[in-house]
C-alpha cells in the first residue's frame, strides 16, 4: 500500500521534530484551479499544526524554514503550499481563563 502525501508529511514531521501534537489536513479541494492544483487532482495544499519542543527559542521564520527543509522531497514531487501553525509546547498551552 502506498502512503498518501498527508501520511508521508506526518511521518516526516514526526521523525524530524518528535512532536507532542501534529495535525495534517489536505486542503487541496479548496484550491482547485489554483497554481499547483490546476486540474484538481489534489495532494498539493496542506494545513499543518505542529507542537514540538524543537521550536523552543526559534522565531517564526526559522521554524518555517526548518519544516520546509524537512519536507523538501515533498515539494520536489508536487507539494505546492503549506499553511503552518508551529508552536512550542509552552506556546500551545491555553492562556488566561477564570481568575487569570
Backbone as XML, in Angstrom:
<?xml version="1.0"?>
<chain id="A" units="angstrom">
  <residue number="1" name="UNK">
    <atom name="N" x="0.842" y="-1.174" z="0.000"/>
    <atom name="CA" x="0.000" y="0.000" z="0.000"/>
    <atom name="C" x="0.890" y="1.241" z="0.000"/>
  </residue>
  <residue number="2" name="UNK">
    <atom name="N" x="0.604" y="2.182" z="-0.856"/>
    <atom name="CA" x="1.360" y="3.415" z="-0.953"/>
    <atom name="C" x="0.779" y="4.457" z="-0.008"/>
  </residue>
  <residue number="3" name="UNK">
    <atom name="N" x="1.658" y="5.125" z="0.730"/>
    <atom name="CA" x="1.214" y="6.152" z="1.663"/>
    <atom name="C" x="0.747" y="7.380" z="0.900"/>
  </residue>
  <residue number="4" name="UNK">
    <atom name="N" x="-0.246" y="8.046" z="1.436"/>
    <atom name="CA" x="-0.688" y="9.309" z="0.859"/>
    <atom name="C" x="0.338" y="10.387" z="1.199"/>
  </residue>
  <residue number="5" name="UNK">
    <atom name="N" x="0.263" y="11.514" z="0.503"/>
    <atom name="CA" x="1.183" y="12.603" z="0.823"/>
    <atom name="C" x="0.982" y="13.055" z="2.272"/>
  </residue>
  <residue number="6" name="UNK">
    <atom name="N" x="-0.248" y="13.120" z="2.739"/>
    <atom name="CA" x="-0.514" y="13.527" z="4.125"/>
    <atom name="C" x="0.171" y="12.576" z="5.102"/>
  </residue>
  <residue number="7" name="UNK">
    <atom name="N" x="0.108" y="11.286" z="4.830"/>
    <atom name="CA" x="0.770" y="10.301" z="5.692"/>
    <atom name="C" x="2.286" y="10.473" z="5.658"/>
  </residue>
  <residue number="8" name="UNK">
    <atom name="N" x="2.830" y="10.742" z="4.482"/>
    <atom name="CA" x="4.288" y="10.954" z="4.371"/>
    <atom name="C" x="4.711" y="12.238" z="5.091"/>
  </residue>
  <residue number="9" name="UNK">
    <atom name="N" x="3.902" y="13.294" z="4.955"/>
    <atom name="CA" x="4.210" y="14.545" z="5.650"/>
    <atom name="C" x="4.218" y="14.301" z="7.156"/>
  </residue>
  <residue number="10" name="UNK">
    <atom name="N" x="3.171" y="13.643" z="7.650"/>
    <atom name="CA" x="3.087" y="13.348" z="9.088"/>
    <atom name="C" x="4.296" y="12.534" z="9.554"/>
  </residue>
  <residue number="11" name="UNK">
    <atom name="N" x="4.641" y="11.496" z="8.827"/>
    <atom name="CA" x="5.767" y="10.643" z="9.219"/>
    <atom name="C" x="7.075" y="11.440" z="9.242"/>
  </residue>
  <residue number="12" name="UNK">
    <atom name="N" x="7.277" y="12.272" z="8.247"/>
    <atom name="CA" x="8.494" y="13.079" z="8.193"/>
    <atom name="C" x="8.554" y="14.045" z="9.365"/>
  </residue>
  <residue number="13" name="UNK">
    <atom name="N" x="7.454" y="14.723" z="9.638"/>
    <atom name="CA" x="7.426" y="15.672" z="10.748"/>
    <atom name="C" x="7.623" y="14.972" z="12.088"/>
  </residue>
  <residue number="14" name="UNK">
    <atom name="N" x="7.031" y="13.802" z="12.250"/>
    <atom name="CA" x="7.223" y="13.045" z="13.494"/>
    <atom name="C" x="8.680" y="12.626" z="13.657"/>
  </residue>
  <residue number="15" name="UNK">
    <atom name="N" x="9.295" y="12.210" z="12.571"/>
    <atom name="CA" x="10.699" y="11.778" z="12.604"/>
    <atom name="C" x="11.632" y="12.963" z="12.889"/>
  </residue>
  <residue number="16" name="UNK">
    <atom name="N" x="11.385" y="14.090" z="12.276"/>
    <atom name="CA" x="12.281" y="15.244" z="12.379"/>
    <atom name="C" x="12.088" y="16.071" z="13.655"/>
  </residue>
  <residue number="17" name="UNK">
    <atom name="N" x="10.845" y="16.158" z="14.146"/>
    <atom name="CA" x="10.559" y="17.098" z="15.221"/>
    <atom name="C" x="10.041" y="16.468" z="16.509"/>
  </residue>
  <residue number="18" name="UNK">
    <atom name="N" x="9.817" y="15.157" z="16.543"/>
    <atom name="CA" x="9.303" y="14.466" z="17.730"/>
    <atom name="C" x="8.200" y="15.295" z="18.405"/>
  </residue>
  <residue number="19" name="UNK">
    <atom name="N" x="7.134" y="15.589" z="17.676"/>
    <atom name="CA" x="6.112" y="16.493" z="18.200"/>
    <atom name="C" x="5.274" y="15.873" z="19.319"/>
  </residue>
  <residue number="20" name="UNK">
    <atom name="N" x="4.725" y="16.754" z="20.146"/>
    <atom name="CA" x="3.739" y="16.306" z="21.133"/>
    <atom name="C" x="2.354" y="16.308" z="20.502"/>
  </residue>
  <residue number="21" name="UNK">
    <atom name="N" x="2.203" y="17.043" z="19.397"/>
    <atom name="CA" x="0.946" y="17.057" z="18.643"/>
    <atom name="C" x="1.260" y="17.414" z="17.195"/>
  </residue>
  <residue number="22" name="UNK">
    <atom name="N" x="0.563" y="16.743" z="16.282"/>
    <atom name="CA" x="0.704" y="17.060" z="14.868"/>
    <atom name="C" x="-0.633" y="16.816" z="14.181"/>
  </residue>
  <residue number="23" name="UNK">
    <atom name="N" x="-0.994" y="17.743" z="13.318"/>
    <atom name="CA" x="-2.207" y="17.600" z="12.521"/>
    <atom name="C" x="-1.870" y="18.013" z="11.093"/>
  </residue>
  <residue number="24" name="UNK">
    <atom name="N" x="-2.234" y="17.167" z="10.139"/>
    <atom name="CA" x="-2.003" y="17.439" z="8.726"/>
    <atom name="C" x="-3.352" y="17.327" z="8.019"/>
  </residue>
  <residue number="25" name="UNK">
    <atom name="N" x="-3.788" y="18.426" z="7.400"/>
    <atom name="CA" x="-5.088" y="18.453" z="6.733"/>
    <atom name="C" x="-4.874" y="18.784" z="5.255"/>
  </residue>
  <residue number="26" name="UNK">
    <atom name="N" x="-5.390" y="17.927" z="4.384"/>
    <atom name="CA" x="-5.318" y="18.169" z="2.940"/>
    <atom name="C" x="-6.395" y="19.173" z="2.574"/>
  </residue>
  <residue number="27" name="UNK">
    <atom name="N" x="-5.971" y="20.363" z="2.173"/>
    <atom name="CA" x="-6.898" y="21.419" z="1.771"/>
    <atom name="C" x="-6.913" y="21.624" z="0.263"/>
  </residue>
  <residue number="28" name="UNK">
    <atom name="N" x="-6.432" y="20.645" z="-0.471"/>
    <atom name="CA" x="-6.321" y="20.768" z="-1.925"/>
    <atom name="C" x="-7.660" y="21.045" z="-2.582"/>
  </residue>
  <residue number="29" name="UNK">
    <atom name="N" x="-8.728" y="20.476" z="-2.054"/>
    <atom name="CA" x="-10.054" y="20.683" z="-2.627"/>
    <atom name="C" x="-10.491" y="22.136" z="-2.613"/>
  </residue>
  <residue number="30" name="UNK">
    <atom name="N" x="-9.944" y="22.909" z="-1.692"/>
    <atom name="CA" x="-10.269" y="24.333" z="-1.611"/>
    <atom name="C" x="-9.466" y="25.152" z="-2.622"/>
  </residue>
  <residue number="31" name="UNK">
    <atom name="N" x="-8.526" y="24.494" z="-3.320"/>
    <atom name="CA" x="-7.617" y="25.208" z="-4.217"/>
    <atom name="C" x="-7.656" y="24.673" z="-5.648"/>
  </residue>
  <residue number="32" name="UNK">
    <atom name="N" x="-8.738" y="24.021" z="-6.019"/>
    <atom name="CA" x="-8.888" y="23.511" z="-7.384"/>
    <atom name="C" x="-8.835" y="24.691" z="-8.352"/>
  </residue>
  <residue number="33" name="UNK">
    <atom name="N" x="-8.002" y="24.556" z="-9.366"/>
    <atom name="CA" x="-7.842" y="25.605" z="-10.358"/>
    <atom name="C" x="-6.777" y="26.625" z="-10.007"/>
  </residue>
  <residue number="34" name="UNK">
    <atom name="N" x="-6.277" y="26.584" z="-8.775"/>
    <atom name="CA" x="-5.216" y="27.497" z="-8.366"/>
    <atom name="C" x="-3.868" y="26.954" z="-8.811"/>
  </residue>
  <residue number="35" name="UNK">
    <atom name="N" x="-2.851" y="27.793" z="-8.704"/>
    <atom name="CA" x="-1.485" y="27.349" z="-9.004"/>
    <atom name="C" x="-1.161" y="26.124" z="-8.161"/>
  </residue>
  <residue number="36" name="UNK">
    <atom name="N" x="-0.542" y="25.154" z="-8.761"/>
    <atom name="CA" x="-0.177" y="23.932" z="-8.050"/>
    <atom name="C" x="-1.259" y="22.880" z="-8.045"/>
  </residue>
  <residue number="37" name="UNK">
    <atom name="N" x="-2.487" y="23.242" z="-8.370"/>
    <atom name="CA" x="-3.591" y="22.284" z="-8.403"/>
    <atom name="C" x="-4.584" y="22.663" z="-9.507"/>
  </residue>
  <residue number="38" name="UNK">
    <atom name="N" x="-4.090" y="22.901" z="-10.717"/>
    <atom name="CA" x="-4.980" y="23.382" z="-11.780"/>
    <atom name="C" x="-6.028" y="22.369" z="-12.209"/>
  </residue>
  <residue number="39" name="UNK">
    <atom name="N" x="-5.714" y="21.076" z="-12.102"/>
    <atom name="CA" x="-6.653" y="20.063" z="-12.575"/>
    <atom name="C" x="-7.455" y="19.425" z="-11.447"/>
  </residue>
  <residue number="40" name="UNK">
    <atom name="N" x="-7.210" y="19.845" z="-10.219"/>
    <atom name="CA" x="-7.987" y="19.358" z="-9.084"/>
    <atom name="C" x="-7.651" y="17.955" z="-8.618"/>
  </residue>
  <residue number="41" name="UNK">
    <atom name="N" x="-6.482" y="17.452" z="-8.985"/>
    <atom name="CA" x="-6.110" y="16.094" z="-8.565"/>
    <atom name="C" x="-5.767" y="16.006" z="-7.082"/>
  </residue>
  <residue number="42" name="UNK">
    <atom name="N" x="-5.438" y="17.109" z="-6.470"/>
    <atom name="CA" x="-5.221" y="17.114" z="-5.022"/>
    <atom name="C" x="-3.815" y="16.774" z="-4.588"/>
  </residue>
  <residue number="43" name="UNK">
    <atom name="N" x="-3.685" y="16.622" z="-3.267"/>
    <atom name="CA" x="-2.422" y="16.366" z="-2.584"/>
    <atom name="C" x="-1.378" y="17.440" z="-2.888"/>
  </residue>
  <residue number="44" name="UNK">
    <atom name="N" x="-1.834" y="18.698" z="-2.916"/>
    <atom name="CA" x="-0.934" y="19.798" z="-3.242"/>
    <atom name="C" x="-0.907" y="20.900" z="-2.187"/>
  </residue>
  <residue number="45" name="UNK">
    <atom name="N" x="-2.000" y="21.078" z="-1.450"/>
    <atom name="CA" x="-2.134" y="22.156" z="-0.478"/>
    <atom name="C" x="-2.506" y="21.565" z="0.888"/>
  </residue>
  <residue number="46" name="UNK">
    <atom name="N" x="-1.740" y="21.903" z="1.918"/>
    <atom name="CA" x="-1.956" y="21.326" z="3.249"/>
    <atom name="C" x="-1.899" y="22.381" z="4.334"/>
  </residue>
  <residue number="47" name="UNK">
    <atom name="N" x="-2.642" y="22.136" z="5.397"/>
    <atom name="CA" x="-2.548" y="22.917" z="6.631"/>
    <atom name="C" x="-1.911" y="22.008" z="7.675"/>
  </residue>
  <residue number="48" name="UNK">
    <atom name="N" x="-0.868" y="22.496" z="8.321"/>
    <atom name="CA" x="-0.138" y="21.705" z="9.309"/>
    <atom name="C" x="-0.098" y="22.464" z="10.626"/>
  </residue>
  <residue number="49" name="UNK">
    <atom name="N" x="-0.468" y="21.782" z="11.689"/>
    <atom name="CA" x="-0.262" y="22.286" z="13.042"/>
    <atom name="C" x="0.723" y="21.333" z="13.696"/>
  </residue>
  <residue number="50" name="UNK">
    <atom name="N" x="1.791" y="21.887" z="14.235"/>
    <atom name="CA" x="2.862" y="21.072" z="14.801"/>
    <atom name="C" x="3.300" y="21.697" z="16.117"/>
  </residue>
  <residue number="51" name="UNK">
    <atom name="N" x="3.250" y="20.916" z="17.183"/>
    <atom name="CA" x="3.693" y="21.360" z="18.501"/>
    <atom name="C" x="4.901" y="20.516" z="18.873"/>
  </residue>
  <residue number="52" name="UNK">
    <atom name="N" x="6.053" y="21.175" z="19.018"/>
    <atom name="CA" x="7.292" y="20.450" z="19.280"/>
    <atom name="C" x="8.233" y="21.291" z="20.134"/>
  </residue>
  <residue number="53" name="UNK">
    <atom name="N" x="8.917" y="20.639" z="21.059"/>
    <atom name="CA" x="9.921" y="21.342" z="21.860"/>
    <atom name="C" x="11.096" y="21.783" z="20.997"/>
  </residue>
  <residue number="54" name="UNK">
    <atom name="N" x="11.219" y="21.234" z="19.795"/>
    <atom name="CA" x="12.278" y="21.658" z="18.876"/>
    <atom name="C" x="12.119" y="23.122" z="18.498"/>
  </residue>
  <residue number="55" name="UNK">
    <atom name="N" x="10.922" y="23.684" z="18.651"/>
    <atom name="CA" x="10.665" y="25.071" z="18.271"/>
    <atom name="C" x="10.954" y="26.065" z="19.393"/>
  </residue>
  <residue number="56" name="UNK">
    <atom name="N" x="11.255" y="25.578" z="20.587"/>
    <atom name="CA" x="11.545" y="26.481" z="21.708"/>
    <atom name="C" x="12.759" y="27.340" z="21.350"/>
  </residue>
  <residue number="57" name="UNK">
    <atom name="N" x="12.607" y="28.631" z="21.535"/>
    <atom name="CA" x="13.700" y="29.559" z="21.265"/>
    <atom name="C" x="13.879" y="29.921" z="19.801"/>
  </residue>
  <residue number="58" name="UNK">
    <atom name="N" x="13.061" y="29.382" z="18.925"/>
    <atom name="CA" x="13.146" y="29.689" z="17.493"/>
    <atom name="C" x="12.084" y="30.710" z="17.116"/>
  </residue>
  <residue number="59" name="UNK">
    <atom name="N" x="12.417" y="31.620" z="16.207"/>
    <atom name="CA" x="11.437" y="32.556" z="15.674"/>
    <atom name="C" x="10.573" y="31.887" z="14.620"/>
  </residue>
  <residue number="60" name="UNK">
    <atom name="N" x="9.531" y="32.603" z="14.185"/>
    <atom name="CA" x="8.592" y="32.057" z="13.192"/>
    <atom name="C" x="9.281" y="31.661" z="11.895"/>
  </residue>
  <residue number="61" name="UNK">
    <atom name="N" x="10.157" y="32.522" z="11.398"/>
    <atom name="CA" x="10.818" y="32.243" z="10.128"/>
    <atom name="C" x="11.717" y="31.010" z="10.225"/>
  </residue>
  <residue number="62" name="UNK">
    <atom name="N" x="12.464" y="30.891" z="11.306"/>
    <atom name="CA" x="13.344" y="29.724" z="11.494"/>
    <atom name="C" x="12.530" y="28.436" z="11.577"/>
  </residue>
  <residue number="63" name="UNK">
    <atom name="N" x="11.399" y="28.492" z="12.254"/>
    <atom name="CA" x="10.530" y="27.310" z="12.360"/>
    <atom name="C" x="10.014" y="26.908" z="10.976"/>
  </residue>
  <residue number="64" name="UNK">
    <atom name="N" x="9.541" y="27.898" z="10.235"/>
    <atom name="CA" x="9.017" y="27.629" z="8.897"/>
    <atom name="C" x="10.106" y="27.052" z="7.991"/>
  </residue>
  <residue number="65" name="UNK">
    <atom name="N" x="11.276" y="27.630" z="8.049"/>
    <atom name="CA" x="12.386" y="27.129" z="7.229"/>
    <atom name="C" x="12.738" y="25.691" z="7.591"/>
  </residue>
  <residue number="66" name="UNK">
    <atom name="N" x="12.712" y="25.365" z="8.879"/>
    <atom name="CA" x="13.026" y="24.002" z="9.315"/>
    <atom name="C" x="12.008" y="23.005" z="8.765"/>
  </residue>
  <residue number="67" name="UNK">
    <atom name="N" x="10.735" y="23.369" z="8.799"/>
    <atom name="CA" x="9.685" y="22.478" z="8.291"/>
    <atom name="C" x="9.804" y="22.346" z="6.774"/>
  </residue>
  <residue number="68" name="UNK">
    <atom name="N" x="10.017" y="23.448" z="6.084"/>
    <atom name="CA" x="10.169" y="23.397" z="4.629"/>
    <atom name="C" x="11.376" y="22.550" z="4.233"/>
  </residue>
  <residue number="69" name="UNK">
    <atom name="N" x="12.470" y="22.660" z="4.970"/>
    <atom name="CA" x="13.654" y="21.841" z="4.680"/>
    <atom name="C" x="13.354" y="20.358" z="4.895"/>
  </residue>
  <residue number="70" name="UNK">
    <atom name="N" x="12.633" y="20.040" z="5.970"/>
    <atom name="CA" x="12.288" y="18.642" z="6.251"/>
    <atom name="C" x="11.396" y="18.057" z="5.157"/>
  </residue>
  <residue number="71" name="UNK">
    <atom name="N" x="10.581" y="18.902" z="4.528"/>
    <atom name="CA" x="9.638" y="18.440" z="3.511"/>
    <atom name="C" x="10.112" y="18.729" z="2.087"/>
  </residue>
  <residue number="72" name="UNK">
    <atom name="N" x="11.384" y="18.984" z="1.912"/>
    <atom name="CA" x="11.933" y="19.331" z="0.592"/>
    <atom name="C" x="11.587" y="18.293" z="-0.468"/>
  </residue>
  <residue number="73" name="UNK">
    <atom name="N" x="11.650" y="17.017" z="-0.129"/>
    <atom name="CA" x="11.331" y="15.971" z="-1.113"/>
    <atom name="C" x="9.868" y="16.048" z="-1.553"/>
  </residue>
  <residue number="74" name="UNK">
    <atom name="N" x="8.977" y="16.367" z="-0.628"/>
    <atom name="CA" x="7.564" y="16.501" z="-0.982"/>
    <atom name="C" x="7.356" y="17.699" z="-1.906"/>
  </residue>
  <residue number="75" name="UNK">
    <atom name="N" x="8.039" y="18.804" z="-1.629"/>
    <atom name="CA" x="7.932" y="19.965" z="-2.514"/>
    <atom name="C" x="8.465" y="19.631" z="-3.909"/>
  </residue>
  <residue number="76" name="UNK">
    <atom name="N" x="9.496" y="18.818" z="-3.969"/>
    <atom name="CA" x="10.081" y="18.442" z="-5.258"/>
    <atom name="C" x="9.170" y="17.524" z="-6.063"/>
  </residue>
  <residue number="77" name="UNK">
    <atom name="N" x="8.194" y="16.902" z="-5.397"/>
    <atom name="CA" x="7.324" y="15.949" z="-6.089"/>
    <atom name="C" x="5.857" y="16.371" z="-6.107"/>
  </residue>
  <residue number="78" name="UNK">
    <atom name="N" x="5.583" y="17.677" z="-5.999"/>
    <atom name="CA" x="4.221" y="18.147" z="-6.209"/>
    <atom name="C" x="3.557" y="18.887" z="-5.079"/>
  </residue>
  <residue number="79" name="UNK">
    <atom name="N" x="4.122" y="18.854" z="-3.866"/>
    <atom name="CA" x="3.559" y="19.665" z="-2.791"/>
    <atom name="C" x="3.736" y="21.125" z="-3.178"/>
  </residue>
  <residue number="80" name="UNK">
    <atom name="N" x="2.659" y="21.897" z="-3.131"/>
    <atom name="CA" x="2.711" y="23.277" z="-3.607"/>
    <atom name="C" x="2.658" y="24.307" z="-2.482"/>
  </residue>
  <residue number="81" name="UNK">
    <atom name="N" x="1.827" y="24.058" z="-1.465"/>
    <atom name="CA" x="1.643" y="25.076" z="-0.444"/>
    <atom name="C" x="1.359" y="24.460" z="0.917"/>
  </residue>
  <residue number="82" name="UNK">
    <atom name="N" x="1.886" y="25.131" z="1.946"/>
    <atom name="CA" x="1.643" y="24.741" z="3.331"/>
    <atom name="C" x="1.151" y="25.953" z="4.113"/>
  </residue>
  <residue number="83" name="UNK">
    <atom name="N" x="0.129" y="25.753" z="4.894"/>
    <atom name="CA" x="-0.279" y="26.720" z="5.899"/>
    <atom name="C" x="0.241" y="26.147" z="7.213"/>
  </residue>
  <residue number="84" name="UNK">
    <atom name="N" x="1.104" y="26.889" z="7.894"/>
    <atom name="CA" x="1.784" y="26.342" z="9.064"/>
    <atom name="C" x="1.387" y="27.041" z="10.350"/>
  </residue>
  <residue number="85" name="UNK">
    <atom name="N" x="1.139" y="26.254" z="11.365"/>
    <atom name="CA" x="0.980" y="26.735" z="12.738"/>
    <atom name="C" x="1.978" y="25.927" z="13.554"/>
  </residue>
  <residue number="86" name="UNK">
    <atom name="N" x="3.090" y="26.568" z="13.925"/>
    <atom name="CA" x="4.219" y="25.887" z="14.553"/>
    <atom name="C" x="4.440" y="26.461" z="15.944"/>
  </residue>
  <residue number="87" name="UNK">
    <atom name="N" x="4.298" y="25.617" z="16.962"/>
    <atom name="CA" x="4.339" y="26.075" z="18.348"/>
    <atom name="C" x="5.248" y="25.211" z="19.207"/>
  </residue>
  <residue number="88" name="UNK">
    <atom name="N" x="5.832" y="25.817" z="20.232"/>
    <atom name="CA" x="6.486" y="25.033" z="21.272"/>
    <atom name="C" x="5.381" y="24.545" z="22.210"/>
  </residue>
  <residue number="89" name="UNK">
    <atom name="N" x="5.644" y="23.536" z="23.032"/>
    <atom name="CA" x="4.605" y="23.061" z="23.959"/>
    <atom name="C" x="4.106" y="24.168" z="24.895"/>
  </residue>
  <residue number="90" name="UNK">
    <atom name="N" x="4.993" y="25.056" z="25.318"/>
    <atom name="CA" x="4.591" y="26.145" z="26.203"/>
    <atom name="C" x="3.627" y="27.105" z="25.486"/>
  </residue>
  <residue number="91" name="UNK">
    <atom name="N" x="3.883" y="27.378" z="24.232"/>
    <atom name="CA" x="3.018" y="28.262" z="23.452"/>
    <atom name="C" x="1.654" y="27.641" z="23.182"/>
  </residue>
  <residue number="92" name="UNK">
    <atom name="N" x="1.601" y="26.328" z="23.171"/>
    <atom name="CA" x="0.349" y="25.625" z="22.876"/>
    <atom name="C" x="-0.575" y="25.543" z="24.095"/>
  </residue>
  <residue number="93" name="UNK">
    <atom name="N" x="-0.049" y="25.857" z="25.282"/>
    <atom name="CA" x="-0.860" y="25.797" z="26.493"/>
    <atom name="C" x="-1.927" y="26.879" z="26.451"/>
  </residue>
  <residue number="94" name="UNK">
    <atom name="N" x="-3.132" y="26.556" z="26.906"/>
    <atom name="CA" x="-4.180" y="27.577" z="26.950"/>
    <atom name="C" x="-3.752" y="28.722" z="27.883"/>
  </residue>
  <residue number="95" name="UNK">
    <atom name="N" x="-4.071" y="29.928" z="27.461"/>
    <atom name="CA" x="-3.725" y="31.102" z="28.262"/>
    <atom name="C" x="-4.977" y="31.667" z="28.893"/>
  </residue>
  <residue number="96" name="UNK">
    <atom name="N" x="-4.741" y="32.323" z="30.009"/>
    <atom name="CA" x="-5.872" y="33.005" z="30.657"/>
    <atom name="C" x="-6.805" y="32.038" z="31.330"/>
  </residue>
  <residue number="97" name="UNK">
    <atom name="N" x="-8.038" y="32.381" z="31.307"/>
    <atom name="CA" x="-9.045" y="31.564" z="31.964"/>
    <atom name="C" x="-9.592" y="32.294" z="33.170"/>
  </residue>
  <residue number="98" name="UNK">
    <atom name="N" x="-10.488" y="31.688" z="33.866"/>
    <atom name="CA" x="-11.093" y="32.338" z="35.033"/>
    <atom name="C" x="-10.031" y="32.705" z="36.071"/>
  </residue>
  <residue number="99" name="UNK">
    <atom name="N" x="-10.068" y="33.933" z="36.495"/>
    <atom name="CA" x="-9.161" y="34.381" z="37.533"/>
    <atom name="C" x="-7.748" y="34.674" z="37.056"/>
  </residue>
  <residue number="100" name="UNK">
    <atom name="N" x="-7.483" y="34.539" z="35.767"/>
    <atom name="CA" x="-6.115" y="34.757" z="35.274"/>
    <atom name="C" x="-5.865" y="36.218" z="34.988"/>
  </residue>
</chain>
